[in-house]
Each structure stands twice: as C-alpha cells, then as structure tokens.
C-alpha cells in the first residue's frame, strides 16, 4: 500500500497511515468526529486535514469513512448527494439513528480508551 522512497516514508505518508490505521479501528455502530479521529491518530488539531484526506479516498475503500462526523455528531455531507446518501444509509444499516442531520454522540460515540477507577 505504501511505497517507501529510498527506505523512508514522507511525512505525508506517515500522517495518512496513522489516520487510516486509527480509522480502521472504529467499530461498527460507533462514530467519531474529525477532530477526535485526528487526536486519536496523534495528529493534534487536524480536523480539516482529516476531512480533506478522507474525501480523497478511492470509491472502493474498505475504510469506514462513513463513521466520521463533524463536531457534535453533525453529518457534514449534504443530504441528496451520492456520498451523503451513502453515509446515511451505511450508518442506519449499523443501527445508528439520525435525527435532524445529527447522530447522538453520547449514545454512539466511540471511546476507545475507557478506564474505570
């Protein structure tokens, strides 16, 4: 998937790889915000970069891009657009309810590191 140039990866390739590896861990039925995904991937406050990068995924990507939402659980892809309709359909197939173009983050948000005590 990644082709190193002279044995080294570019900074951009490393960032994308970190993003993709983190996104691949978001489980079915859970969602994450662009900003949260950036933080979890170790990319800091890179929500817009995450959005741009995901918008460039190939159409046949197996990554669960549809589980990534804007802040507050808002679906940022427009209803009626092919990608927006696909995102809504995929989320509903995973049992995620959408109300007023939003997903309930408290109910469906992914919290990968929950510690008790």
C-alpha positions as CSV (number, residue, x, y, z in Angstrom):
1,X,0.0,0.0,0.0
2,X,2.7,2.5,1.0
3,X,5.8,2.7,-1.3
4,X,8.8,4.0,0.6
5,X,11.2,6.1,-1.4
6,X,14.8,5.1,-0.7
7,X,13.7,3.3,2.5
8,X,12.0,6.3,4.0
9,X,8.4,7.4,4.1
10,X,7.4,11.0,3.6
11,X,5.8,12.9,6.5
12,X,2.5,13.0,4.5
13,X,2.6,9.2,4.0
14,X,3.2,8.7,7.7
15,X,0.3,11.0,8.6
16,X,-2.1,9.3,6.2
17,X,-1.0,5.9,7.5
18,X,-1.7,6.9,11.2
19,X,-5.1,8.3,10.1
20,X,-6.0,5.1,8.2
21,X,-4.9,2.7,11.0
22,X,-6.9,4.7,13.5
23,X,-10.0,4.9,11.3
24,X,-9.9,1.2,10.7
25,X,-10.3,0.6,14.4
26,X,-13.7,2.5,14.7
27,X,-16.2,-0.3,15.4
28,X,-19.5,-0.9,13.6
29,X,-22.3,1.1,15.3
30,X,-19.9,3.7,16.6
31,X,-18.9,7.2,15.3
32,X,-16.1,9.6,15.8
33,X,-15.6,13.3,14.9
34,X,-13.0,14.5,12.5
35,X,-11.2,16.2,15.4
36,X,-11.4,13.2,17.7
37,X,-10.0,11.0,14.9
38,X,-7.1,13.4,14.4
39,X,-6.3,13.4,18.1
40,X,-6.5,9.6,18.4
41,X,-4.2,9.2,15.4
42,X,-1.6,11.5,17.1
43,X,-2.2,14.3,14.6
44,X,-3.2,17.0,17.0
45,X,-5.9,19.5,15.9
46,X,-6.1,18.5,12.3
47,X,-9.8,18.0,11.8
48,X,-9.9,19.8,8.5
49,X,-7.0,17.9,7.2
50,X,-8.7,14.6,8.2
51,X,-11.8,15.7,6.3
52,X,-9.8,16.6,3.2
53,X,-7.9,13.4,3.3
54,X,-11.0,11.2,3.7
55,X,-12.7,13.0,0.8
56,X,-9.8,11.7,-1.4
57,X,-10.3,8.0,-0.5
58,X,-10.9,5.8,-3.6
59,X,-14.5,4.8,-4.1
60,X,-13.7,1.2,-3.3
61,X,-12.0,1.9,0.0
62,X,-12.8,-0.6,2.8
63,X,-12.1,2.1,5.5
64,X,-15.3,3.0,7.5
65,X,-15.2,6.7,6.4
66,X,-19.0,6.9,6.9
67,X,-18.4,6.7,10.7
68,X,-16.6,10.1,10.8
69,X,-18.8,13.1,11.5
70,X,-18.4,16.8,12.1
71,X,-18.4,18.2,15.7
72,X,-21.4,17.5,17.8
73,X,-22.4,14.5,15.6
74,X,-23.4,16.6,12.6
75,X,-23.4,14.9,9.2
76,X,-21.4,17.2,7.0
77,X,-22.1,15.6,3.7
78,X,-25.2,17.1,2.1
79,X,-28.4,15.0,2.0
80,X,-29.2,14.2,-1.6
81,X,-25.6,14.0,-2.6
82,X,-24.3,10.5,-3.6
83,X,-21.8,10.4,-0.8
84,X,-24.1,11.9,1.8
85,X,-26.9,9.5,1.0
86,X,-24.4,6.6,1.1
87,X,-23.1,7.7,4.5
88,X,-26.6,8.0,6.0
89,X,-27.6,4.6,4.6
90,X,-24.4,2.9,6.0
91,X,-24.9,4.5,9.4
92,X,-28.6,3.3,9.5
93,X,-27.6,-0.2,8.5
94,X,-25.3,-0.2,11.5
95,X,-28.2,0.7,13.8
96,X,-27.3,4.4,14.2
97,X,-30.2,6.7,14.2
98,X,-30.0,10.1,12.6
99,X,-32.2,12.9,13.8
100,X,-32.1,16.5,12.4
101,X,-28.9,15.6,10.4
102,X,-27.2,14.6,13.7
103,X,-26.1,11.4,15.4
104,X,-26.3,11.2,19.2
105,X,-22.6,11.2,20.2
106,X,-23.3,10.3,23.8
107,X,-25.0,7.1,22.6
108,X,-23.0,6.2,19.5
109,X,-19.6,7.9,20.1
110,X,-16.5,5.8,20.1
111,X,-14.5,5.9,23.3
112,X,-11.5,3.6,22.6
113,X,-9.8,4.2,26.0
114,X,-12.3,4.0,28.9
115,X,-10.7,3.4,32.2
116,X,-12.6,2.8,35.4
117,X,-11.4,3.9,38.8
